[in-house]
Amino acid sequence: MNKRIEGVAIRVRGLVQGVGFRPTVWHMANECGLDGEVWNDAEGVLIRAWGGPEQIERFVARLRNESPPLSRIEGVELQPLEEGEQPDEFSIVESRQGEVRTGIVPDAATCDACLSEVLDPANRRYRYPFTNCTHCGPRLSIVRSIPYDRATTSMSVFPQCPACQAEYDDPADRRFHAQPNACGECGSEVWLEDAAGSGIEPGEGQDAIARAAELIRQGTIVAIKGIGGVHLACDATNSDAVDRLRQRKRRYHKAFALMAGSTDMINRYARLDPAEEKLLHSPAAPIVVLEQRQDEQLAPGVAPGQNTQGFMLPYTPLHHLLMKGMQNPIVLTSGNRSDEPQCTANEESHQRLGKIADYWLLHNRDIVNRLDDSVVRMAAGAPRMLRRARGYAPAPIELPAGFSKAPPILAMGGELKNTFCLLQEGRAIVSQHMGDLEDAATHHDYRHNLALYQQLFQHAPRILAVDEHPNYLSTQLGRERATEEGLMLEVVQHHHAHIAACMAEQGVDVGSGPVLGIALDGLGFGEDGSIWGGEFLKADYLGFKRLACFEPVAMIGGAKAMYEPWRNTFAHLENALGWERVAEDFGQLELVQFLGQQPVSNMQTMMQRGLNTPLASSAGRLFDAMAAAVGICREQTSHEGQAAIELEALADRATLEDEASAYDHRLTDRDGLQVIQWQPLWQGVLEDLAAEVSTGVMAASFHGGVARAVAEKAIALCRQHQLDSVVLSGGVFQNKILLELVESRLRAQGLKVLIPELTPANDGGISLGQAAIAAARSIAESHNTISG
């Protein structure tokens, strides 16, 4: 009796292109005894297979459970094939075009197999710095369109040699259709130049990478072209080199990122737990923020005023080879002047970095798409994204099932730490971190990436979502585009977007009941036209009600208060206690004497008349005020969050465990809005300054006081409004101490606490929230229309 043969079409959706999925299918199909074919197309991967029912069942089970390491299957659909011509073997066929529905996978760190080849003197890829396979290497950084094939990447200008072509064509090889595949005979080249662009010959027995490592050891600054941009490197233990880099780059205080050759090297300078080590070794290979050790020290200029260090491991063969020549970690910071986009092109790097770098280690593979390094920190028991870029973008975020009913949406994001978001078919694609749109070059990069992503993902939005702030450049661009293209425009309040972003990535369904959303950040445009930033919102995707907030306090000088923290200290003291009382009771304090030298009467008049002193319930400005009060960044900050970061670093850990040491607060009700006031806190601060209490103890008492105020108010509001879930978001919750203190108090009361993981709690996440809110409104409107 002949064995029954049946045919089945298997549609696989998700991140399944450029990750070795087809060769994996080929291997499995042959091992299961199937005939048929597999190809890439615009929707993902399509398999046509013939065999016995048990063979097909076993094949599908393996397909779901044994996919390649960089792939992510989002759906497998089976449909019987009508009778037709059955192949007599299983083969891989050419990609087919069509409407794009698949994804581009993020760039991935070098896999162990490729690294072993790079370090093996007997291998033909020995010390080849661009070695990769389907399990690792560049993806988003080199792709121009889909389907993801070599012709649509920056590798199209490098014809493969016979040996590489044979690998590329062999389904049994892990480099089968690895689009960046190449070797030293046919691929990209790397070389070393000086400031004039003249080539630097390596020494005897060296190549360009080994010579670059030697120059770094000698104390020079080397610009290194990597996978997503150019970095600036120097020896992280060389104080002179680090200080020169700071001065030349004009990055005076913000911490530098570090690269170490191994976790053993990191352990000399920072503490590593297993979860952090796993992050460092993951395919994303992000910068991981770690607690620094006190025994062996890096140069003081690496992370001034901080007790953490941001380390990453080598994530390309070039970096592995470079670090083989280093006994110490290196600074590896973005190749730019402070706050500008990272350089990506060779000539551009000479033009923009000519007064910063001493030497350039360059290559001739074009970086199509700029990618900063991602930054992650473990907090409250999970990895928390601080910056989402290389290794994570543009992997889609699967949204709860109800979102699949929404039309395509483009959310434009915010002004600072900008990202944008494409939402379609129940998935959200959040762009890589772009930066602050006030910078002209960043704004240009933003527009370029908008066009690129829409082309890559064939995304034609029907709705545009923007922030409520009328002066955000992203909002202005969104409004203009909605008018020009006749698209629906959804305006989303800033803090509502923070809450919705967390809800969406944490799986809260589109029709779920409300949560208590706590959004603590610097500034956001409120519904009433004032500035918000310390908010307690009863929120779902469709809307919110403001239940409570931090007391609004004047920002003296408007935007100047964001960069001159003492202004916030004066405003808080004037608001809480009155300057005359402060001067009378605490006039001997250095802080009070400093503030007394400022134009006090003018500032009081400005506050009384509301002249350039907008009221803000900002948590960020409260932290600035406290930092300046204890002498941190009092007169000026050089980057956003500097004062708060340094205040967190100083907090005494023993004091944090003593709840009785926390500063107090009080509550009041203003027209139904509950307000947290800080008068007792400021009284305590001044008394501790008078008693010469240490700065570390005061910083801890402040963190404990704010955390207690937030948690107590949240618990009371949940009881009052019968809510059982709390969302914590906003950039101030990137403060690990505050986050963990609040989270533990809420969980102790049996509340469910949702905290962002896949997107940043800062403004880098609000584009997802904007998209989710616009989607929910569209779905509700459609439902109401049908019901009506």
Order of alpha helices (4+ residues) and beta strands (2+ residues): beta-alpha-beta-beta-alpha-beta-beta-alpha-alpha-beta-alpha-beta-beta-alpha-beta-alpha-alpha-beta-beta-alpha-beta-alpha-beta-beta-beta-beta-beta-beta-beta-alpha-beta-alpha-beta-alpha-beta-beta-beta-beta-alpha-alpha-alpha-alpha-beta-alpha-alpha-alpha-beta-beta-alpha-alpha-beta-alpha-beta-alpha
